[in-house]
Amino acid sequence: MLRNHPTVEELESFLRGASGAGATARNARVLRHLLADCSSCRSHLQAMGWSGRRLENLFRFPVDRQEDRVREATASPYDRTFAAVEQALDAFFAKGRAPEATAEELLAELAPLPVEEQEQRVRSASRFAHPDLVNKLSEMSHAVRYENATRMLHLSHLAVLSAEACTVAQAGSAARLCDLRALGWRQYANALRVSGRLPEAEEAFEKAQGFCSAGTGDPLLRAAILERLVSLRYFQRRFQEAISLADEAGRLYDELGESGSVASTRVQKAIAQIYAGEIEAAVPTLNRAIPLIDHEGDPHLLLSACHNLMRCYVDLGRPEQALSLYFELRGLYRDFQDPLISLRAGWQEGQMLRDLGHLRAAEAALSGARQGFQERGLLYEVAMVSLDLSEVFLRLGETARLQDAAGEMVPIFKALGVDREALAALLQLQQAHQQSQQGLELIRFLSARLEQLPLRHMP
């Protein structure tokens, strides 16, 4: 059992300010104690928002074999290591200059101004250059990711402008300034990705990673950047990279005890696996993620995980399991009261009913989903649902309705930019006989062609 526990005051001094008389000796003792996983001190750290694992990740140093030999000869094995730890702590916990106004006051000043003037004010007025405002703008941008992509992008751009205008004095240290800029660029990069501006998002992520590398080394910041980068990679159809990045971010989160974020990276990994055609691998990934999700705290993540799990069951020919899960989640779908979520739920319900042989019920669900997507101008979704509906007409033997559906898809496919081979297959579908194998093969071919188009953008 560990003894000589650091006092709460010593822990606070260790976390908040590493410099001062006797600091190196104190830091050496405290850090050894923390990394030994003392349960008593861990409870104090958790109350402060820290954990031993986060500290261990924050203060990892490369092995220097020559230095090890010097330490052995001088009989002071920890001096240099903890001098480096002290330097890192000083940079990480350095206090910046107090702001001239609170973030809320600054936001209230910006609110009545036009968008362009807000950007000019943040860019030019020094009082808007402060870490508190960068953090607040980043949080606000992330909060509207499902509702308003334009506002998400604007708020994240303001965060970047504020971070770029900040000084070392305001941030507290050069390393913390780099962390701050990494945060702002990370959020801006993700907003660009949500808005479909993928080349710009790639450049912004490179800036975020560069600043992160020059910063304090906080593993939580690095994991958050990697997590956002996963989504960009599968929109770029770089699925294996997305899977690897999700694994790396998940490992960091797991070491930090961030179970909710571990769940998020697993859901992202599963989505990348689905797009890569690794459906069977995605199922256990999602089943490992769902128990870690805070059902009340993050219902969007829960719905995403379960929605994709149902998709896997449908693609694997297991509609009974998909439908059973769907009925369990109907209340959650209703709670969101989001028209797009409802349309996607109806689309998935129609697929499941079709695969179970309930063709008339499937027709009703798919027709409603197609109409809703048409009203919102979502051509990709209209095309995909139309193909599912065509399969229902083919199985029902309703050749005339199949021909009508195929004819209606021609201008949609052209607008989506599909190749001539796909358009030729669509014309062949109009000639398919009822319940023919050729018709089913044409529908599968057309679905695969659509799936090769650039991915739709999502939060």
C-alpha positions as CSV (number, residue, x, y, z in Angstrom):
1,M,0.0,0.0,0.0
2,L,1.3,3.4,-0.9
3,R,2.2,5.9,1.8
4,N,3.3,9.5,2.1
5,H,0.4,10.7,0.0
6,P,0.7,14.2,-1.5
7,T,-1.6,16.7,0.1
8,V,-4.4,18.2,-1.9
9,E,-2.5,21.5,-1.8
10,E,0.6,19.7,-3.3
11,L,-1.5,18.1,-6.0
12,E,-3.0,21.5,-6.9
13,S,0.5,23.1,-7.0
14,F,1.7,20.2,-9.1
15,L,-1.2,20.6,-11.6
16,R,-1.4,24.4,-11.6
17,G,2.1,25.6,-11.3
18,A,5.2,23.5,-11.4
19,S,7.8,26.2,-10.7
20,G,9.0,27.5,-7.4
21,A,11.4,26.7,-4.7
22,G,11.7,22.9,-4.2
23,A,9.4,22.3,-7.1
24,T,11.5,19.7,-8.8
25,A,11.8,17.4,-5.8
26,R,8.1,17.8,-5.1
27,N,7.1,17.1,-8.7
28,A,9.3,14.0,-8.7
29,R,7.6,12.6,-5.6
30,V,4.1,13.6,-6.7
31,L,4.5,12.2,-10.3
32,R,5.9,8.9,-9.1
33,H,3.0,8.6,-6.7
34,L,0.4,9.4,-9.3
35,L,1.8,7.0,-11.9
36,A,1.8,4.2,-9.3
37,D,-2.1,4.4,-9.4
38,C,-2.7,5.4,-5.8
39,S,-6.5,5.1,-5.4
40,S,-6.7,7.8,-2.8
41,C,-4.8,10.4,-4.9
42,R,-6.6,9.4,-8.0
43,S,-9.9,10.3,-6.4
44,H,-8.5,13.8,-5.7
45,L,-7.3,14.1,-9.3
46,Q,-10.6,13.0,-10.7
47,A,-12.3,15.7,-8.7
48,M,-9.9,18.2,-10.4
49,G,-10.7,16.8,-13.9
50,W,-7.5,14.8,-14.3
51,S,-6.4,11.1,-14.1
52,G,-3.1,9.3,-13.7
53,R,-3.4,8.0,-17.3
54,R,-3.7,11.5,-18.7
55,L,-0.6,12.6,-16.9
56,E,1.2,9.5,-18.0
57,N,0.3,10.3,-21.6
58,L,1.2,14.0,-21.2
59,F,4.7,13.4,-19.9
60,R,6.2,10.7,-22.0
61,F,9.8,11.3,-23.1
62,P,11.9,9.5,-25.6
63,V,14.4,6.9,-24.3
64,D,18.0,8.2,-24.4
65,R,20.3,5.3,-23.9
66,Q,23.4,7.6,-23.5
67,E,21.5,9.6,-20.8
68,D,20.6,6.4,-19.0
69,R,24.3,5.5,-18.7
70,V,25.0,9.0,-17.4
71,R,22.2,8.6,-14.8
72,E,23.6,5.3,-13.6
73,A,27.0,6.8,-13.2
74,T,25.8,9.9,-11.3
75,A,23.3,8.1,-9.1
76,S,20.5,10.7,-9.8
77,P,18.2,8.8,-12.0
78,Y,15.2,11.1,-12.0
79,D,16.7,14.6,-12.0
80,R,16.8,15.3,-15.7
81,T,13.5,13.5,-16.3
82,F,11.6,15.5,-13.8
83,A,13.3,18.7,-14.9
84,A,11.8,18.0,-18.3
85,V,8.5,17.2,-16.6
86,E,8.6,20.5,-14.8
87,Q,9.3,22.4,-18.0
88,A,6.3,20.7,-19.6
89,L,4.1,21.4,-16.7
90,D,5.1,25.0,-16.7
91,A,4.1,25.3,-20.3
92,F,0.9,23.4,-19.9
93,F,-0.5,25.2,-16.8
94,A,1.0,28.6,-17.4
95,K,-1.6,31.3,-16.7
96,G,-2.3,33.8,-19.4
97,R,-3.2,37.4,-19.1
98,A,-6.7,38.1,-17.8
99,P,-9.2,39.1,-20.5
100,E,-10.5,42.6,-20.8
101,A,-14.1,41.2,-20.9
102,T,-15.8,37.9,-20.5
103,A,-16.5,35.7,-23.5
104,E,-20.2,36.3,-23.0
105,E,-19.7,40.0,-23.0
106,L,-17.6,39.8,-26.2
107,L,-20.2,37.6,-27.9
108,A,-23.0,40.0,-26.9
109,E,-21.0,42.8,-28.6
110,L,-20.6,40.8,-31.8
111,A,-24.2,39.5,-32.0
112,P,-25.9,42.5,-33.6
113,L,-23.2,43.0,-36.2
114,P,-23.3,41.6,-39.8
115,V,-21.2,38.5,-40.4
116,E,-18.5,40.4,-42.3
117,E,-18.2,43.0,-39.6
118,Q,-18.0,40.3,-36.9
119,E,-15.0,38.8,-38.6
120,Q,-13.3,42.2,-39.1
121,R,-13.9,43.1,-35.4
122,V,-12.4,39.8,-34.1
123,R,-9.5,40.2,-36.6
124,S,-8.6,43.7,-35.6
125,A,-9.6,44.4,-32.0
126,S,-7.2,43.0,-29.4
127,R,-9.8,42.4,-26.8
128,F,-11.3,39.7,-28.9
129,A,-8.0,37.8,-28.9
130,H,-8.3,35.6,-25.9
131,P,-8.4,31.8,-25.1
132,D,-11.8,32.1,-23.4
133,L,-13.4,33.4,-26.5
134,V,-11.7,30.8,-28.7
135,N,-13.0,28.0,-26.5
136,K,-16.5,29.4,-26.4
137,L,-16.8,29.9,-30.1
138,S,-15.5,26.4,-30.8
139,E,-18.1,25.0,-28.4
140,M,-20.9,27.0,-30.0
141,S,-19.8,25.9,-33.5
142,H,-19.8,22.2,-32.5
143,A,-23.2,22.6,-30.8
144,V,-25.0,23.6,-34.1
145,R,-23.4,21.0,-36.3
146,Y,-26.8,19.2,-36.8
147,E,-28.9,22.3,-37.3
148,N,-26.9,24.9,-39.2
149,A,-23.8,24.1,-41.2
150,T,-23.4,27.8,-42.3
151,R,-23.4,29.1,-38.7
152,M,-21.1,26.2,-37.7
153,L,-18.6,27.4,-40.3
154,H,-18.9,31.1,-39.3
155,L,-18.4,30.5,-35.6
156,S,-15.4,28.3,-36.2
157,H,-13.9,30.9,-38.5
158,L,-14.2,33.5,-35.7
159,A,-12.5,31.0,-33.4
160,V,-9.6,30.7,-35.8
161,L,-9.3,34.5,-36.2
162,S,-9.3,35.0,-32.4
163,A,-6.7,32.2,-31.9
164,E,-4.4,33.6,-34.6
165,A,-4.6,37.1,-33.0
166,C,-3.8,35.7,-29.5
167,T,-0.3,36.3,-28.1
168,V,2.0,34.2,-25.9
169,A,1.2,36.5,-23.0
170,Q,-2.6,35.9,-23.4
171,A,-2.2,32.2,-23.8
172,G,0.3,31.8,-21.0
173,S,3.1,30.0,-22.9
174,A,4.1,29.4,-26.5
175,A,3.1,25.8,-26.2
176,R,-0.4,26.7,-24.9
177,L,-0.8,29.2,-27.7
178,C,-0.1,26.4,-30.2
179,D,-2.7,24.2,-28.4
180,L,-5.2,27.1,-28.7
181,R,-4.6,27.5,-32.4
182,A,-4.8,23.7,-32.9
183,L,-8.2,23.8,-31.2
184,G,-9.5,26.6,-33.5
185,W,-8.2,25.1,-36.7
186,R,-9.6,21.7,-35.7
187,Q,-13.1,23.1,-35.4
188,Y,-12.8,25.1,-38.6
189,A,-11.5,22.1,-40.5
190,N,-14.5,20.0,-39.3
191,A,-16.9,22.8,-40.3
192,L,-15.4,23.0,-43.7
193,R,-15.8,19.2,-44.0
194,V,-19.5,19.4,-43.0
195,S,-20.0,22.1,-45.6
196,G,-18.5,19.9,-48.3
197,R,-15.3,21.9,-48.8
198,L,-13.0,19.0,-48.6
199,P,-9.8,20.4,-50.1
200,E,-9.9,23.3,-47.7
201,A,-10.8,21.0,-44.8
202,E,-7.6,19.0,-45.6
203,E,-5.5,22.1,-45.4
204,A,-7.1,23.2,-42.2
205,F,-6.5,19.8,-40.6
206,E,-2.9,20.0,-41.6
207,K,-2.6,23.3,-39.8
208,A,-4.4,21.9,-36.7
209,Q,-2.0,18.9,-36.6
210,G,1.1,21.2,-37.0
211,F,0.1,23.4,-34.1
212,C,-0.7,20.3,-32.0
213,S,2.7,18.9,-32.6
214,A,4.3,22.2,-31.5
215,G,2.1,22.4,-28.4
216,T,2.1,20.9,-24.9
217,G,1.6,17.4,-26.2
218,D,-1.8,17.0,-24.5
219,P,-3.1,13.6,-25.7
220,L,-6.7,14.7,-25.3
221,L,-6.2,17.4,-27.9
222,R,-4.4,15.1,-30.3
223,A,-7.1,12.4,-30.0
224,A,-9.8,15.0,-30.7
225,I,-8.1,16.1,-33.9
226,L,-7.7,12.5,-35.1
227,E,-11.3,11.8,-34.3
228,R,-12.5,14.7,-36.6
229,L,-10.0,13.7,-39.3
230,V,-11.6,10.2,-39.5
231,S,-14.8,11.7,-41.0
232,L,-12.8,13.6,-43.6
233,R,-11.0,10.5,-44.6
234,Y,-14.1,8.5,-45.4
235,F,-15.7,11.3,-47.3
236,Q,-12.5,11.2,-49.4
237,R,-13.1,7.5,-49.8
238,R,-9.8,6.8,-48.0
239,F,-11.5,4.1,-45.8
240,Q,-8.5,2.2,-44.5
241,E,-6.9,5.4,-43.4
242,A,-10.1,6.3,-41.6
243,I,-10.2,2.9,-39.8
244,S,-6.6,3.3,-38.7
245,L,-7.1,6.9,-37.5
246,A,-10.2,5.8,-35.5
247,D,-8.2,3.0,-33.9
248,E,-5.5,5.5,-32.9
249,A,-7.9,8.0,-31.5
250,G,-9.8,5.3,-29.7
251,R,-6.6,4.0,-28.1
252,L,-5.7,7.5,-26.8
253,Y,-9.2,8.0,-25.4
254,D,-9.2,4.6,-23.8
255,E,-5.8,5.4,-22.1
256,L,-7.4,8.6,-20.8
257,G,-10.5,6.8,-19.5
258,E,-12.8,8.7,-21.9
259,S,-15.3,6.0,-22.6
260,G,-17.9,8.2,-24.4
261,S,-15.2,9.3,-26.8
262,V,-14.0,5.7,-27.3
263,A,-17.6,4.9,-28.3
264,S,-17.6,7.7,-30.8
265,T,-14.4,6.5,-32.5
266,R,-15.8,3.0,-32.7
267,V,-19.0,4.2,-34.4
268,Q,-16.8,6.2,-36.9
269,K,-14.7,3.1,-37.5
270,A,-17.8,1.1,-38.2
271,I,-19.1,3.7,-40.7
272,A,-15.7,3.5,-42.5
273,Q,-15.9,-0.3,-42.5
274,I,-19.4,-0.2,-44.0
275,Y,-18.3,2.1,-46.8
276,A,-15.3,-0.1,-47.4
277,G,-17.6,-3.1,-47.8
278,E,-16.5,-4.7,-44.5
279,I,-20.0,-5.2,-43.3
280,E,-19.4,-8.3,-41.1
281,A,-16.5,-6.5,-39.4
282,A,-18.6,-3.4,-38.7
283,V,-21.2,-5.4,-36.7
284,P,-18.9,-6.3,-33.7
285,T,-17.4,-2.8,-33.8
286,L,-20.8,-1.3,-33.3
287,N,-21.8,-3.9,-30.7
288,R,-18.7,-2.9,-28.7
289,A,-19.5,0.8,-29.1
290,I,-23.2,0.8,-28.0
291,P,-22.7,-0.2,-24.3
292,L,-20.2,2.7,-23.9
293,I,-22.6,5.4,-25.1
294,D,-24.3,7.7,-22.7
295,H,-27.9,7.1,-23.9
296,E,-29.3,10.3,-22.4
297,G,-26.2,12.5,-22.8
298,D,-25.5,11.6,-26.4
299,P,-28.7,10.4,-28.1
300,H,-27.3,11.4,-31.6
301,L,-24.4,9.0,-31.2
302,L,-26.7,6.2,-29.9
303,L,-29.0,6.7,-32.9
304,S,-26.1,6.7,-35.3
305,A,-24.7,3.5,-33.9
306,C,-28.0,1.7,-34.0
307,H,-29.0,3.1,-37.4
308,N,-25.8,1.8,-38.9
309,L,-26.2,-1.6,-37.1
310,M,-29.6,-2.0,-38.7
311,R,-28.1,-1.1,-42.1
312,C,-25.5,-3.9,-41.5
313,Y,-28.2,-6.4,-40.7
314,V,-30.2,-5.4,-43.9
315,D,-27.0,-5.7,-46.0
316,L,-26.2,-9.1,-44.5
317,G,-29.6,-10.5,-45.2
318,R,-30.7,-10.5,-41.6
319,P,-33.9,-8.3,-41.8
320,E,-35.5,-9.9,-38.7
321,Q,-32.7,-8.6,-36.5
322,A,-32.9,-5.2,-38.2
323,L,-36.6,-4.9,-37.7
324,S,-36.4,-6.0,-34.1
325,L,-33.8,-3.3,-33.4
326,Y,-35.9,-0.7,-35.3
327,F,-38.9,-1.3,-33.1
328,E,-36.8,-0.8,-30.0
329,L,-35.6,2.5,-31.3
330,R,-38.9,4.0,-32.7
331,G,-39.3,6.1,-29.5
332,L,-35.8,7.5,-30.0
333,Y,-36.5,8.4,-33.6
334,R,-39.7,10.2,-32.5
335,D,-37.9,12.1,-29.8
336,F,-35.6,13.8,-32.3
337,Q,-38.6,15.2,-34.3
338,D,-36.1,15.8,-37.1
339,P,-37.6,15.4,-40.6
340,L,-34.5,14.0,-42.1
341,I,-34.0,11.5,-39.4
342,S,-37.6,10.4,-39.8
343,L,-37.2,10.1,-43.5
344,R,-34.1,7.9,-43.2
345,A,-35.9,5.8,-40.6
346,G,-38.8,5.3,-43.0
347,W,-36.4,4.4,-45.8
348,Q,-34.7,1.8,-43.6
349,E,-38.1,0.4,-42.4
350,G,-39.1,0.0,-46.1
351,Q,-35.9,-1.9,-46.8
352,M,-36.5,-4.3,-43.9
353,L,-40.2,-4.9,-44.8
354,R,-39.2,-5.6,-48.4
355,D,-36.6,-8.1,-47.4
356,L,-39.1,-9.8,-45.1
357,G,-41.6,-10.1,-47.9
358,H,-44.1,-7.5,-46.7
359,L,-44.2,-5.8,-50.1
360,R,-47.2,-3.6,-49.8
361,A,-46.1,-2.2,-46.4
362,A,-42.6,-1.7,-47.9
363,E,-44.1,0.2,-50.9
364,A,-45.9,2.6,-48.6
365,A,-42.8,3.3,-46.4
366,L,-40.5,3.7,-49.4
367,S,-42.9,5.9,-51.3
368,G,-43.3,8.2,-48.3
369,A,-39.5,8.5,-47.9
370,R,-38.9,9.2,-51.6
371,Q,-41.5,12.0,-51.6
372,G,-39.9,13.6,-48.5
373,F,-36.4,13.5,-50.1
374,Q,-37.8,14.9,-53.3
375,E,-39.4,17.8,-51.5
376,R,-36.0,18.6,-50.0
377,G,-34.1,18.3,-53.2
378,L,-31.9,15.4,-52.0
379,L,-31.3,13.8,-55.3
380,Y,-28.9,11.1,-54.2
381,E,-31.4,9.8,-51.6
382,V,-34.3,10.0,-54.1
383,A,-32.3,7.9,-56.5
384,M,-31.4,5.3,-53.9
385,V,-34.9,5.0,-52.5
386,S,-36.3,4.8,-56.1
387,L,-34.1,1.7,-56.7
388,D,-35.4,0.1,-53.5
389,L,-38.9,0.9,-54.7
390,S,-38.2,-0.5,-58.1
391,E,-37.2,-3.8,-56.5
392,V,-40.6,-3.9,-54.7
393,F,-42.4,-3.3,-58.0
394,L,-40.3,-6.1,-59.7
395,R,-41.2,-8.5,-56.9
396,L,-44.9,-7.6,-57.1
397,G,-44.8,-8.2,-60.9
398,E,-46.0,-4.6,-61.6
399,T,-44.1,-4.1,-64.7
400,A,-45.8,-0.8,-65.7
401,R,-45.0,0.8,-62.4
402,L,-41.4,-0.4,-62.7
403,Q,-41.1,1.2,-66.1
404,D,-42.5,4.5,-64.8
405,A,-40.1,4.5,-61.8
406,A,-37.1,3.8,-64.1
407,G,-38.1,6.6,-66.5
408,E,-38.4,9.1,-63.6
409,M,-34.9,8.2,-62.5
410,V,-33.2,9.1,-65.8
411,P,-33.0,12.9,-65.2
412,I,-32.0,12.3,-61.6
413,F,-29.2,10.0,-62.5
414,K,-28.0,12.5,-65.1
415,A,-28.1,15.3,-62.6
416,L,-26.0,13.2,-60.2
417,G,-23.4,12.7,-63.0
418,V,-23.4,8.9,-63.3
419,D,-21.6,7.4,-66.3
420,R,-23.1,6.2,-69.6
421,E,-22.9,2.6,-68.5
422,A,-25.2,3.3,-65.6
423,L,-27.6,5.2,-67.8
424,A,-27.7,2.3,-70.2
425,A,-28.5,-0.1,-67.4
426,L,-31.3,2.2,-66.3
427,L,-32.8,2.0,-69.8
428,Q,-32.5,-1.8,-69.6
429,L,-34.3,-1.8,-66.3
430,Q,-37.3,-0.2,-68.1
431,Q,-37.5,-3.4,-70.3
432,A,-37.1,-5.9,-67.4
433,H,-39.8,-8.5,-67.0
434,Q,-41.7,-9.1,-63.8
435,Q,-39.7,-10.9,-61.1
436,S,-36.7,-11.4,-63.4
437,Q,-33.3,-12.1,-62.2
438,Q,-31.9,-9.7,-64.8
439,G,-34.0,-6.9,-63.2
440,L,-32.6,-7.6,-59.8
441,E,-29.1,-7.7,-61.1
442,L,-29.6,-4.3,-62.8
443,I,-30.9,-2.8,-59.6
444,R,-27.8,-4.1,-57.7
445,F,-25.5,-2.7,-60.4
446,L,-27.1,0.7,-60.3
447,S,-27.0,0.9,-56.5
448,A,-23.3,0.0,-56.6
449,R,-22.7,2.8,-59.2
450,L,-24.5,5.4,-57.0
451,E,-22.4,4.3,-53.9
452,Q,-19.3,5.1,-55.8
453,L,-20.3,8.8,-56.1
454,P,-18.8,11.3,-53.6
455,L,-20.2,10.6,-50.2
456,R,-22.9,12.9,-48.8
457,H,-21.8,15.2,-46.0
458,M,-23.0,14.7,-42.5
459,P,-22.1,16.3,-39.1
